[in-house]
Amino acid sequence: MVRAVIITAQGFQDEEYLYPYYRLKEIMCEVEVATPDGEVVYGEYGVPARASMSVKDLDAGEFDVAVIPGGVAAPDKLRIMPDVVRFISEMDQSKKLIAAMCHGPWVLINAGVVKGRRVTAYWTLEADLRNAGASYQHKVPVVVDGNIITSPIYTNNPEFLREIVSYIEKKMSPGAGVVIP
């Protein structure tokens, strides 16, 4: 079975957490939710993300997919957490799927995984991404560069999740337990 983790903190963009959470479950992924203290956190509009683990327990050997929802507040908190930065770096070194939306690529910048990569994000991150050595892709709904999938805003959730599901379908080992409806 494919194991995914959604990493978030207080103040996430509700739609960017909910849509991936349920879509990954729909395709039979085991989905964990990691938060800074392993406690429930809330989105900008009050949606709860009920944690199943703390970011301190993130282990790249245990997961196939990492998803980082946006919003401004949550990624800003996560990008300065050594456990999160280490985990994302290790996921990239292992060529495992990392998907980030909106301000989520801030975490990828701090993990040092965007240099030389094509990425997109909310338009206010363009300078941050370029300064980190990324090739920022403007006005596109989703960008796939190897094992990194990025998207600028929750209105692109269908395209974002379509690419995530496609990646899982194509790249994960046969017999991994993924059933794509």
N, C-alpha and C positions, 0 to 999 in steps of 0.2 A: 504494500500500500504506500502511496506517495504521502509523505509527511510535510505539511506546510506550517509555517508560523507567521502570524501577523503581529508585527511589533508596533506598539503604539503607546501613547501617553495622554495625559489629560489635555483636552482641547483639540482632538483630532477632527477632521472633516467627516461628519457622520456617514455620508454617502460613500466615501472612499474606504471606509471600514466595512460597512454592511454588505455592499455588493460583492466584494471579493470573498468575504467570509461565507456567505451562502452559496455563491457560485462554486467555490472550491469544495464545499460539502456536497453539493449537487453532483459533482463528478467523482465522488467517493474518496476524496482526500481526507486524511486525518488532519484536522486543523487545530493548532494550539494558538493561544493568544498570550503574548508576553508583554507585560507592563513593568514599569520601573520597580515597583515593590510587590508585584504579583497580586495586586489588588485591583478591583474594578476602577476604571477611569471612564470619563464621560466626554462625549463629543461636544462640539460647539452648540448643538441644538438639543443636547440632553440624552442622546442615545448611549446606553451603557456598553462598554466593552468589558465583558466578564473574563478576567484573566484566568488562565490555567497554569501560568508559571511566571516567574520573575525573569527579567532580562539577565540577572546574574547566573541563571541556569542555562542560558543559550549555548548550545554545542553544535557546531556545523556538521559534525558526524551524525547527528540525529535527524537532520532535516534535508529535504530535497528542494524546498521552495521557501523564500522569505519575501514577505510583502510588507511594504512600509507605506501606509496611508499618509495623506497630507493633512492640510490645515496648516496654520502657521505655528501654533503653540507646541503641538506634539513633536514634530520633527526637530524643532529648535531645542527641546529638552533632550531628545534621544541622541542628537549628534554630538553631545558632549559627554556621553556615558561610555566609558572605556569598554564595558562588556558588549555593548551594541556595536561599537566601531570594530572591535576585534572580531565579533561574529560575522559581520558583513564582509570584512576583509578575508576571513577564512572561507566563507561561502564562495567568494569570487575566485580565490586561489584554487578551490575545488571545482570550479566551473559549474556551480549549482545556480539555479535560477534565483535572481534578485529582481523584484518588481517594485517600483516606487512611483508614486503619483504626487503631483502638485509640488509641495515643499519637501516631500520625502527624499528627493535627491540630495538635499543637504547632508543627510546621513551618509550617502554614497561618497560625497566630497570628502567628508572627514575620515572615511574609511580608506581613502586613497584609491578608489576603484574606477574613477571616471576619466583619468588622463588618457588621451588618445581614443576615447570612445565617443560614439554618437549618442546623444541623450536629449531629452526634452524635459520640461518642467513648467511650473507656473512662470509666466514671463518675467516676473521680478527676480528670478534666480539666474537669468541669462549671464550677467556679469560674473556671478559666483562660479558658475559652471565653466565659463571661458577661462577665468583666472585659475581654475583647477586643471586646465588643460583639455577640457572636453570640447567636442564639436557640438555646439548647441543647435538643435533643430527647431526652427521657429514655425508656429502655425501648422502643426501636424498633430493628429489625435493620439498617435502612439509611435514609439521608436523602439525597434529591436536591434540590439548590437550584441551578438553572441548570447551570453547568458544574462544580459541586463535588458529589462523591458521598462520603459518609462512613458508616462503620459502626463499632460499638463493640468487636467482638471476633471472633476467627477462627471461632467457631461460626456466625457469620453470613456466612461466605464464599459460600455459594450465592446468597443474596439480593444481596450486595454485587457479585458478578461478574455476576449476571443484569442488574443495573442498568447496570453498566459496558458490557456487551455490547449492551444495548438502546440506550444512548446512542451507542455507536459505530455501530450499525446505522442509527439515525435521523438523527444529526447529521452524520456524515461524508459527504463528497461522493460521489455515485454514481460507480461505477467505481473506487473507492479500493482495490479488491482484497480487500475483506473478504468472506469466505464464512462464514456463520453455520451451523454444523452443527446 
